[in-house]
Amino acid sequence: MQIIQNKDTAVILTEMIHDARIVPMVDKPALADDIRLWSGDSRGYWDDEVLVVETRNFNGFRQTFGAAGDNYNAVLTEKFTRVAYDQVDYEFTIDDTSTFTDKITAVVPMIKMAGQVYEYACHEGNYGMINTLRGARVEERLAAEGVDIGERD
C-alpha cells in the first residue's frame, strides 16, 4: 500500500486490482444517498497524527464481511497511525447494523517493505506459481539423478 497526499486529496494505492482510492481531504459534502459506488464515497481528515478515512454510499453488490450481508448500509472507518518509522497500524471499523448487531473493529500492523508497489498481475505474489516452479525443479533434479518419478499429467 502507498499513501500519497497533497493539500486537498489523499490517494490510497493498493497493488490488488489497480485500486487507487481518491480521498478528498477537504470539507466537501458527501454524495447524495442515491449515488452508490463499488468502493463507496470516501472523505478523509487528520485527527492529530492519525489519518482517518470514512466511507459510505457503497452500492450493495459486495459482501460486508465474508459471506454475511451486503455493504449497502455499511459505513467503513479506517485509521492509519504511524507507530514507528517502518510501521503503520491500520485500524478499520465496519458499522453495518442491517447485517451485524454491533460494529466490527480490527487492527492490522503494516510493516514498510523496500521497493515499489507493482501493478497487479496474476503472477505477482502468487505462491502457487513459486511452488509449481519449485516442484518442477525438484522433478528435473530427480530425473537427472535417474530417479523414476512416474508419469505426470
N, C-alpha and C positions, 0 to 999 in steps of 0.2 A: 504494500500500500504506500502511496505517496500523497502527501497533502501539500498543495500549493495555494498560497493566499496572496491577494493584493488588498487594496484598501476596501473594496466593495464585495469581493467574492472569494470563496474558498472552493477549490476543486479537489475532490477526493477521488484519486485514481487507484483502481484495483486491477490486478492482472486478469482476473476472471471476466470473461465475456466483454472485454473492452469497456468496462463500466466506468465512465468518468462522470461523477455526480457534481453538478454545478450548484453551489450553495450560496445564495445571496447572504451577505453579512451586513446588510443594512436594514433599517426599519422599513420593510416593504410588506404590504398586505399579502396575506396568503391567498391562494387561488380560491375562486368561488367553489362551493361544495359540490357543484355538478361537474366540475372539471377533475377527472380522475386519471392518474398516470401509473404506469407499471412500477416505477420507483418512487412514487409519491411526490409530494411537493415539500422541499426542504427549506428551512430557514436556520441560519446559524448566528451565534453570538459568543462572545467571550465572557466567562464568569471567572474573574481573576485570571488564573493561569490555565483554565480548562476551556477547551473548545467544545461548545455544546451545539448539537445539530438536532432540531426537532423536525420530524417528517410526518405528514398526514396526507390525506387525499389519495390513498392507494386505490387502484381500480378494482380490487376484489378478486382478481384472477390468480393471485398467488396465495399459497397457504401461509398462514401466520407463523406457525411453528410446527415443523414436521408435518404430520397429516391432520392437524387439528384446524378446523375452521378455514376462513379466508382472511384477507387483510383489509377488507373494505372499511371497517371502522377502526382499524389499528392506528395508534399513534406511537411512533418509534422515536425514542430519545437516546441519542448517542453522546457519550462524553469521551473526549480524548485528553488524557492527562499525562504529560511528560513527567516521569518519576525518576529518570536517570538520563544521562546523555544518550544511551543506546536503548532506552525502553520507554514505550508509551503504553499506558493501561487504557484499553478500550472497554468502556462500560456501555452496555445497551439495556434499555428497558422497553418492553413491549407492553402497551396498555391497550387491551382489546377486550372490553367487558362483554362483547357479544360472543366471544369464544372462551374466555377464561374468567374465573371468579376473582382473580387478583392479577396484579402486574407481575411480569416475569423480568427479572434482572440478572445479568451475568457480567462478569469482568474477565477479560482475556488479556494477559500481558503480551505485548507485541515487541519483539526484540529486533533492533535495527540490523539489517543484513547489508553486507557490502554489495555493490553492483546496482544495476538499474532495474526498473520494472519493465519486463519484456511484454510484447504483445501476446495475447492469449492464443495458443495453438494447441492442438490436441496432444502433442508430444511433450510440451514443456511441463516438467514436474510430474510426468506420468511414470510412476514406479513400475507399472505393468510393462512399459517399454524397456526400462532398465533391466528388469528381471527376465524378460524374454531374451534380450541380448546376452545377459549373463548365462542363462541356460544354454543358449546356442554355443557360446564359447566353451562351456563345460563339455557339451556333446562333441565339439570339434576336438578338444583335447583328448577325450576318451577314445574317439575314433583314431586319432594319431597314435595313441598308445596300443591300439589293436583291441580295445575292449568292445565287445559286441553289445550295443545298446538297443538292439531290436529295431523294428520298423517304427517310423514316426509319420503321423498324418501331416 
